Amino acid sequence: MRIILLGPPGSGKGTQAQLLVQRYDIVQLSTGEMLRAAVAAGTPVGLKAKEIMASGGLVPDEVVVGIISDRIDQPDARNGFILDGFPRTVPQAEALDELLRHKHLKLDAVIELRVNESALLSRVETRVAQMRERGEEVRVDDTPEVLTKRLASYRSQTEPLIHYYSERRKLSTIDGMMAIDEVTRAIHRQLLALGAVEPKTHSRSAAKSAPAKKAKAAKKAAKKPAKAAKKAAKSAKTAKKAAKTAVKGAKKATKKAVKKTAKKTVKKAAKKTVKKGSKKGPKKVTKKRAKR
């Protein structure tokens, strides 16, 4: 997922960027941070940027694009990124489009957080007044005067990007004056509608729980063979018992059958003997009588 958040200073881009990073496991790319990192790492574009900044000049777009190119090639940007502070102008947007085309990547969405500038100024004035009442130090760049200048700069330089991305059907506008969680939900719904995320995309916390779920599943799977073995042992025991009962029954049946057969044989033999004796008796008597 590759996203650009557009909106004037104070619109909540930074807050929403952090929430998106947590939810979708992507990285937030800030041009300022990337420049400092490239200079510290001593990369070719970083050294070029260092030389320009040392002379007091503004880092040209091609150098910034080169730093972005190196950054999005890093492993942590594989799932996607949110660009923070770039592009600020239409030429920068065109350079970014060319870079993504060259890398065979596409921009999924440009989310504009539309806010009421008068309400933003009122918020800053209230916050500054409260800080001064408490005796707290007010940042130089966090005053109504500075915000007024930054808003004017946004309108002249960055606002044309709204038209640029609208023409390319990449722009989605969300009411940035809503509560933070409502803005977050609206962004998620828009990303779903654009097909930038899957319907079942979870937050990072859910992603973190995935290993635990896998471990639980593995544990459960490991238990299955043991359970099956236990069940098999139980079945074997039952079979053994059944066989023993069958043998015992067979023995009993055989014994009974033998006894019955023996009894029958003896009975038959006795009957035969009795019958034989009875036949022999009368014949003897008759013969004796005849002699007389």
Solvent accessible surface area in square Angstrom, and as a share of the most:
residue,aa,sasa,rsa
1,M,30,0.13
2,R,39,0.14
3,I,0,0.00
4,I,1,0.01
5,L,12,0.06
6,L,6,0.03
7,G,3,0.03
8,P,11,0.07
9,P,19,0.12
10,G,55,0.53
11,S,8,0.05
12,G,31,0.29
13,K,45,0.19
14,G,41,0.39
15,T,61,0.36
16,Q,6,0.02
17,A,2,0.02
18,Q,87,0.39
19,L,58,0.29
20,L,3,0.01
21,V,19,0.11
22,Q,92,0.41
23,R,67,0.24
24,Y,19,0.07
25,D,57,0.29
26,I,4,0.02
27,V,26,0.15
28,Q,45,0.20
29,L,2,0.01
30,S,25,0.16
31,T,20,0.12
32,G,28,0.27
33,E,105,0.47
34,M,11,0.05
35,L,27,0.13
36,R,157,0.57
37,A,61,0.47
38,A,12,0.09
39,V,34,0.19
40,A,91,0.70
41,A,75,0.58
42,G,33,0.32
43,T,43,0.25
44,P,114,0.72
45,V,34,0.19
46,G,0,0.00
47,L,98,0.49
48,K,106,0.45
49,A,0,0.00
50,K,108,0.46
51,E,128,0.58
52,I,39,0.20
53,M,81,0.36
54,A,89,0.69
55,S,95,0.62
56,G,69,0.66
57,G,35,0.33
58,L,171,0.85
59,V,27,0.15
60,P,44,0.28
61,D,48,0.25
62,E,118,0.53
63,V,3,0.02
64,V,14,0.08
65,V,20,0.11
66,G,20,0.19
67,I,6,0.03
68,I,0,0.00
69,S,22,0.14
70,D,68,0.35
71,R,49,0.18
72,I,15,0.07
73,D,95,0.49
74,Q,85,0.38
75,P,99,0.62
76,D,72,0.37
77,A,6,0.05
78,R,192,0.70
79,N,88,0.45
80,G,0,0.00
81,F,3,0.01
82,I,1,0.00
83,L,1,0.00
84,D,45,0.23
85,G,24,0.23
86,F,7,0.03
87,P,4,0.02
88,R,131,0.48
89,T,36,0.21
90,V,43,0.25
91,P,82,0.52
92,Q,24,0.11
93,A,0,0.00
94,E,91,0.41
95,A,33,0.26
96,L,0,0.00
97,D,25,0.13
98,E,98,0.44
99,L,16,0.08
100,L,6,0.03
101,R,150,0.55
102,H,143,0.64
103,K,48,0.20
104,H,171,0.77
105,L,60,0.30
106,K,123,0.52
107,L,9,0.04
108,D,22,0.12
109,A,0,0.00
110,V,0,0.00
111,I,0,0.00
112,E,8,0.03
113,L,1,0.00
114,R,128,0.47
115,V,22,0.12
116,N,81,0.42
117,E,51,0.23
118,S,81,0.52
119,A,30,0.23
120,L,5,0.02
121,L,46,0.23
122,S,58,0.37
123,R,115,0.42
124,V,13,0.08
125,E,93,0.42
126,T,69,0.40
127,R,101,0.37
128,V,4,0.02
129,A,49,0.38
130,Q,85,0.38
131,M,33,0.15
132,R,156,0.57
133,E,148,0.66
134,R,146,0.53
135,G,67,0.65
136,E,77,0.35
137,E,161,0.72
138,V,27,0.16
139,R,158,0.58
140,V,133,0.76
141,D,66,0.34
142,D,29,0.15
143,T,19,0.11
144,P,24,0.15
145,E,116,0.52
146,V,41,0.23
147,L,11,0.06
148,T,70,0.41
149,K,150,0.63
150,R,114,0.42
151,L,4,0.02
152,A,46,0.36
153,S,51,0.33
154,Y,21,0.08
155,R,103,0.37
156,S,83,0.53
157,Q,94,0.42
158,T,14,0.08
159,E,70,0.31
160,P,59,0.37
161,L,0,0.00
162,I,28,0.14
163,H,119,0.53
164,Y,15,0.06
165,Y,2,0.01
166,S,56,0.36
167,E,112,0.50
168,R,111,0.41
169,R,217,0.79
170,K,61,0.26
171,L,40,0.20
172,S,9,0.06
173,T,64,0.37
174,I,14,0.07
175,D,73,0.38
176,G,10,0.09
177,M,61,0.27
178,M,67,0.30
179,A,56,0.44
180,I,104,0.53
181,D,76,0.39
182,E,73,0.33
183,V,5,0.03
184,T,20,0.12
185,R,122,0.45
186,A,13,0.10
187,I,0,0.00
188,H,23,0.10
189,R,142,0.52
190,Q,58,0.26
191,L,0,0.00
192,L,61,0.31
193,A,83,0.65
194,L,76,0.38
195,G,61,0.59
196,A,20,0.15
197,V,15,0.09
198,E,125,0.56
199,P,107,0.67
200,K,169,0.72
201,T,37,0.22
202,H,118,0.53
203,S,44,0.29
204,R,90,0.33
205,S,79,0.51
206,A,35,0.28
207,A,53,0.41
208,K,142,0.60
209,S,43,0.28
210,A,38,0.30
211,P,84,0.53
212,A,65,0.51
213,K,139,0.59
214,K,147,0.62
215,A,62,0.48
216,K,153,0.65
217,A,60,0.47
218,A,61,0.47
219,K,129,0.55
220,K,136,0.58
221,A,55,0.43
222,A,71,0.55
223,K,118,0.50
224,K,127,0.54
225,P,85,0.54
226,A,66,0.51
227,K,149,0.63
228,A,59,0.45
229,A,63,0.49
230,K,154,0.65
231,K,146,0.62
232,A,61,0.47
233,A,62,0.48
234,K,145,0.61
235,S,64,0.41
236,A,61,0.47
237,K,152,0.64
238,T,84,0.49
239,A,60,0.46
240,K,154,0.65
241,K,148,0.63
242,A,59,0.45
243,A,54,0.42
244,K,153,0.65
245,T,89,0.52
246,A,65,0.50
247,V,81,0.47
248,K,148,0.63
249,G,37,0.36
250,A,55,0.43
251,K,139,0.59
252,K,150,0.63
253,A,60,0.47
254,T,81,0.47
255,K,157,0.67
256,K,147,0.62
257,A,54,0.42
258,V,94,0.54
259,K,150,0.64
260,K,146,0.62
261,T,85,0.49
262,A,52,0.41
263,K,150,0.64
264,K,145,0.62
265,T,83,0.48
266,V,103,0.59
267,K,147,0.62
268,K,148,0.63
269,A,54,0.42
270,A,54,0.42
271,K,150,0.64
272,K,150,0.64
273,T,93,0.54
274,V,107,0.62
275,K,123,0.52
276,K,154,0.65
277,G,45,0.44
278,S,67,0.43
279,K,126,0.53
280,K,137,0.58
281,G,36,0.35
282,P,82,0.52
283,K,155,0.66
284,K,140,0.59
285,V,74,0.43
286,T,92,0.54
287,K,138,0.58
288,K,128,0.54
289,R,173,0.63
290,A,85,0.66
291,K,165,0.70
292,R,224,0.82
